[in-house]
């Protein structure tokens, strides 16, 4: 903590001598001023909006080049690189109308280009867009994006799957930090709440060049909530109700921005009872409660921008085992998990003469407790001398598994001076991590992990052609302690290990325009994933997954080679996108049952084999003229995963086709951004099965939604009504961890949401 305060003081005491100001007027092609256009400088997290005359002004800017992002609904997004060589810069900006969605600025890639300019195809969506679909959790929201699925255990537990890869192969970033929360486990959620997030970006494929180990399958990059516009105060609150789980979500947000300083605070509480299946049975112990709070303080002068962010999340999640007691209680019961994550980050951007240095320093504390029943310890007269409430309280105090993970992170990037049409970034990243056990049982040992990576990447852009490439070196060391754990009549031994893994990865991408209409992207990359603690050292009962897991200290690191090809055809009223990929992975690590029993649990062990995954996504968007209010969308996604011996990989999502009809309208000045949508999700049967899987039948789900913004004098009300699984269809997802017990997924769910802001 002292290190962070010292760095913060240094940053905030860096006072500049000159003030730079940008002002201007924004109009449409008819020279009519546009009111409410968002003008934002991403690297400063500073923005404003135009007044009735189309005028905007931003001051206290660095004496450097900055990227000015101009965003307005119904118009093409623009990014302007402005050289601030004088105290005042005046601009006249004309926006072009666009009937399709606004082009997005991509933050997760090194050069922060518009999506249309990016060499790598990245999926992006705002939290508002995802919430309009009536999702229950953030994990469910992510799975609505093409190429992304979720391994679920009920409604409260979900982990992302990108093109068939999951767990430690999918890296999660929040507040500019790697999210480290024992993500090797499929049986707990993301550990991030939507209230602290503005938008998310999904990189599909190896992004190890920028992020290192664990980004072999892709990256989920959560952009934190923005500060309020310059010299303004914003406050908002929302309430959402869910009929199926009799659940609710309450959230608030308060923001204040001044010329140099800015502040924000967000919070939410999410609570749900056991979900109900279409056959009117509640799945016992799928209840969960989540509480989240985040705050941030920002400061910027002419030569530095500093932001301190803090995030706290606490989740109490039931571990379902059967359909038993039928209850709508939201009170925790055994077995359950108690997960707590705290993240502290300091983001600095230092503006030099013709370049800039961006740094992120952070600390993450994750506590993971799993509680189970201990009735065997209260047998006979001892048990009879205690009430049921006393026994329950005792069990709650004794977590079978208690893990504490402390992670210190750093990330330093130097954006070198631009040389003609070449942009270059060099950087270094790393973590220092300690895992400690405090419970009566051990799944993974006490351990220390150190990561170090260095990389260089460059982008050459001329006319409609862009080439981007780079190279990276990483090293990871893992050392563990010897543990001998007495369990019933046996001793489980965790042998000490001391291992290191080194890797060189590279990438090369090319974007061009074919036939003046087709944006074409060709990307080739290698990535890697070092074995994690669970894969190397597990030797115990994992109550979250109801199995006995055995690690393999002889595992090698995974190395992959992936090619991606993307074609995007776009006119004013028609869009067609095709993405294809082939991913070869050497020494793919997976867990498989051995057929043995240990302590009454099935034994699973880790092994590896070469593997390949291939498939892609297909998208179609029709916006017929002159029906400007109508949008027709169709998306198809598929992935096939096989071992080198021809056997299929486990937990590969089934092919899915989603068709959506969406109507957008602005009825009056009082009702704005109105929409009505109906979608049909066709999930095909999954017959490409691994040795221990069973076939999953196909199913069709219909979802509908309607909403809009009601503008009152001083308050805006966002109202959304959704009904998911309209026909209460019975189905079991191939990626449901309750599938082996024959437990169906959630039935019909009505979602009502109201958000006010002023």
Secondary structure, 3 states (H helix, E strand, C coil): CHHHHHHHHHHHCCCCCCCEEEEEEEECCCCCECCCCEEEEHHHCEEEECCCCCEEEEEEECCCEEEEEEECCCECCEEEEEECCCCEEEEEEECCECCCCCCCECCCCCCCCEHHHCCCCEEEEEHHHHHCCCCCCHHHHHCCCCCEEEEEECCCEEEEEECCECHHHEEEEECCEECCCCCCCCCCCCCCCHHHEEEEEEEECCCHHHHCCCCCCEEEEEEECCCCCCCEEEEEEEEEEECCCCEEEEEEEEEEECCCEEEEEEEEEEEECCCEECCCCECCCCCEEEEEEEEEEEEECCCEEEEEEEEEEEEEEECCCCCCCCCCCCCCCCCEEEEEEEEEEEEEEEECCCCEEEEEEEEEEEEEEEECCCHHHCCHHHHHCCCHHHHHHHHHHCEEEEEEEEEEEEEEEEECCCECCEEEEEEEEEEEEEEEECCCECCCCCEEEEEEEEEEEEEEEECCEEEEEEEEEEEEEEEECCEEEEECCEEEEECCCEEEEEEEEEEEEEEEEECCCEEEEEEEEEEEECCCHHHHHCEEEECCCCEEEECCCCCCCEEEEEEEEEEEEECCCEEEEEEEEEEEEEEEEEEEEEEEEECCEEEEEEEEEEEEEEEEEEEEEECCCCCCCEEEEEEEEEEEEEECCCCECCCCCCCEEEEEEEEEECCCCCEEEEEEEEEEEEECCECCCCCCCCCECCEEEEEEEEEEEEECCCCEEEEEEEEECCCCCCCCCCCECCHHHCCCCECCEEEEEEEEEC
